[in-house]
C-alpha cells in the first residue's frame, strides 16, 4: 500500500525516470513495457515534466497539520455505514472488463462506467454543487475527478484530495468510491458547509508510468492549485502475504519522499479508526481480494477526508 503525499512529487520513491524522444516513441514503447515486465517502477517524463525537480519540491510551503483527530464523534457513526457488500457491488462489475489498460477500448469503457457510477452517487445524495468529470489524456482511457465543494470553493488554490486487476488497483478504486458514498451521507459535507473542499481522483495510465496523475497535477500546478492533504489508496485488498506469515494485518504507510507532518496526521487517523503476488497477472481476480481488509482502508479514507475537510488550520 502506498501513500503518495505531495502532489508534485508523486511516486518519486523507488521509481525510474524515463524520457522517450517523440520521434522514437514507438520503438521505445517496447522498452517501457520491458521495464514494467521486470517490475521496474517508472515515471514517464516524455512530455517534459519539470515538477519533479528538487528546487520545486523545496519551494512547497510548509503545511501545519492537526496534532490529533478532532471529529471522531461524527466520523465514528459514519464509519458504521461502510459495507463490504457495497465494496463488492462496485468491484464485481469493475473487474468484468477484459482489461482496464490505459490505451485500450476496454480501458475507455471502464472509465466511462466509473464516471457514470460516481455521477449516480452524487445525484442520489442530493449533494449541492458536487461534480464529476473526465480528465482527458492523449491516450484512450480518461481519469475521473469528483469534487465536493466546501466553504473555500472560491479559493482556486485550495484542495483537500484524499486520493487511486481486482486488487491492482480495483480495490483502491472502489475503496475511495465507497468512502465517497459514505461521506455524502453527512448533511453538512454534501451541503458544502465543510471549511475545505474535497476531491476524489481515479487516475488512468498508472501502469504506463503514472501518466494520468502526471497530466492532472501538471494542469493543477499551472492553475495554481495547492493540495493541502493527499492520500492514495493502492492495492487495498491484499493481506494474505502478511497473515500467512502469522503476522497481523496492517495498513502500510510510506515514510520516504513524503511530507512528515502529513504522514503523522495519517497515522493518527489510522489509530483513531481502528503487497500481493497476484498483481499484474491473470490471477488478480476478485477471489483473491480481502473485503474486510479493504474496509479498513475505507475507514482511513473517510476519517482522513472528514478531518481534512474540517481542519481550518490548513
C-alpha positions, -999 to +999 in steps of 0.1 A: +000+000+000+014+034-010+005+068+002+019+094-023+016+126-003+029+157-020+011+162-053+041+175-073+064+147-061+041+118-069+057+084-066+093+095-066+100+067-042+115+036-060+108+050-094+129+053-126+125+085-146+120+076-183+122+101-211+115+090-247+121+113-276+089+118-296+105+105-329+115+073-311+082+069-291+070+037-309+103+018-307+109+029-271+074+019-261+087-017-261+115-006-238+090+009-214+069-023-213+100-044-209+109-023-178+073-028-165+075-065-170+107-065-149+086-048-122+107-016-126+086+013-113+088+043-136+077+078-142+073+086-179+087+121-184+085+122-222+063+152-222+089+173-204+076+171-169+095+195-148+077+192-115+099+166-101+129+189-096+144+194-062+140+231-065+103+228-070+100+204-041+118+227-018+096+256-028+065+240-013+051+260+016+050+241+049+016+230+060+007+226+097-015+196+102-037+189+132-019+173+160-048+150+168-081+139+153-109+162+163-141+149+148-145+113+160-179+120+174-191+125+137-167+101+120-174+070+140-212+069+132-203+075+095-179+045+096-208+022+105-223+028+071-192+013+053-201-021+039-181-050+024-213-058+004-211-023-011-174-027-019-182-060-037-211-044-056-186-019-071-157-043-076-176-071-094-186-050-124-153-032-124-135-065-129-158-077-157-139-056-184-114-078-202-087-053-190-085-017-180-053-009-199-050+028-204-048+028-242-075+003-250-112+005-257-118-017-226-099+009-205-121+037-220-152+017-213-141+011-176-135+049-171-170+056-186-185+031-162-167+047-133-178+082-142-214+071-145-212+054-111-197+084-094-223+108-111-251+085-099-237+086-063-236+124-064-271+127-079-287+103-054-271+120-024-285+154-033-251+170-028-251+207-036-227+217-064-208+184-062-195+174-097-177+146-115-160+148-149-135+130-170-100+144-174-088+137-209-053+125-219-035+117-251-045+081-247-079+064-248-087+060-211-097+091-191-091+099-154-121+107-133-123+135-108-151+142-083-154+174-062-174+181-031-170+219-027-165+234+007-168+269+020-134+277+005-146+267-030-140+302-042-103+298-034-090+282-066-057+272-050-070+251-021-080+214-024-080+186+000-076+154-021-079+120-002-067+103-034-061+059-067-070-061-118-092-067-089-066-056-064-043-035-087-059-012-085-096-021-085-095-025-047-081+010-042-105+025-067-136+011-051-123+018-016-124+056-023-157+051-042-172+036-011-156+064+011-172+090-012-207+073-008-204+074+030-191+109+032-221+121+012-243+108+040-231+137+061-256+165+056-231+193+062-205+178+038-229+174+009-244+208+016-209+224+011-206+235+047-172+220+054-145+246+055-124+228+029-132+213-005-127+176-011-116+159-044-115+122-053-093+112-082-092+080-102-061+081-124-056+064-157-023+053-171-005+044-139+008+012-155+024+033-183+044+054-159+020+075-138+007+091-170-027+102-157-016+116-124+012+135-141-012+151-165-036+161-137-010+176-115+008+194-143-025+212-150-032+218-113+003+233-109-003+256-139-036+267-125-020+274-091-040+248-072-024+237-039-034+204-024-032+205+014-035+168+020-034+138-002-040+101+003-036+074-023-052+040-018-034+013-038-040-024-038-060-022-006-075-057-008-045-079-002-033-091+032-027-129+027+011-124+024+011-110+059-014-133+075+003-164+060+034-155+080+014-154+112+015-116+114-014-093+120-030-073+091-015-038+088-022-006+069+012+003+055+023+040+052+052+051+030+077+071+050+103+082+024+099+111+000+067+122+017+057+151+040+065+141+076+037+162+091+010+147+068+023+111+074+020+117+112-015+130+107-024+099+086-011+076+113-032+095+139-063+088+118-053+052+114-050+048+151-084+065+156-104+045+131-092+014+141+018-063-011+001-090-034+018-117-055-012-117-079-006-081-092-004-077-130-013-114-135-044-132-147-048-144-111-056-109-099-092-118-095-120-109-071-114-143-054-080-130-040-095-098-025-100-095+012-130-072+015-127-069+053-092-055+048-105-031+022-130-019+047-101-008+070-087+013+042-121+028+035-123+037+072-090+055+069-102+073+038-134+085+054-116+096+085-088+115+068-112+131+044-135+143+071-107+155+094-091+174+065-124+189+053-129+205+088-092+213+095-095+251+095-057+254+101-048+240+067 
